[in-house]
Amino acid sequence: MPRRAAIVTGASRGIGRALAQALGEEGIGLTIAARRPATLERAAGELRAQGFEVEHVAGDMADEDAIRAVVERHRERFGRLDVLVNNAGVGFGASASEHRTKHVDVQLAVNLRAIVLFYRECAAMLRAAGAEHRNALVINLASIAGKSPQPWLSVYSAAKAGVIAYTQAMNKELSGDGVKSVAFCPGFVDTDMTDFVKGAVPAEQMLRTSDLTHALGFLLRVSPACVVPEIVFQRAGETG
């Protein structure tokens, strides 16, 4: 059984898959979650083939019962939680006069509400890890859009700004218990989720998933006295 364990949502591809890989390389047991079962199965198989301890649970992070199922399966498999990565996210662009209610609801549910629910369901395990080693870690995937909100992506921007605010609140609430929260605020990262913008922003000008995994490695190694509330990953030449 691994000495430490993590949950990573949205882990079947892109940023989440890269962060899960990085945690596995640290010898951390993994529970990975994503919405599409086939893609998640493939990611889990790839991680297991490298010798990592992996549990996988398919589910929609807009669904409270699915969130509970992820946490319960993790608790049954590993019995502890040292790292929580709230990465699952979704975005729909629209002007103010054209928002579709279901698109508004799912962005708020997956990007923000799910994070609140994961903290609730994981609080006891995170506090137990924090009491043990004072370095329990929660990574919340926000966005540079949460720092500099954009038209057309207004609901997405608002949800990600909420992630940043909630992360700050959780540090005030939980860092005294050895549970640290960090908001990752990246610009465009070269994954399939940014294919929609690659006509305007070439892939070679985008951030790499390795930029985020290197930051994760740093956060796993800071002293218990150090809290990093957010990291902004800005593309070269970007002015906000």
Secondary structure, DSSP 4 states (H G I P E B T S, - for coil): --SSEEEEES-SSHHHHHHHHHHHHTT-EEEEEES-HHHHHHHHHHHHHTT--EEEEE--TT-HHHHHHHHHHHHHHHS--SEEEE---------GGG--HHHHHHHHIIIIIHHHHHHHHHHHHHHHHHHHHS-EEEEEE--HHHHS--SSSHHHHHHHHHHHHHHHHHHHHHGGGTEEEEEEEES-BSSGGGGGGTTTS-GGGSB-HHHHHHHHHHHHHS-TT----EEEE--TT---
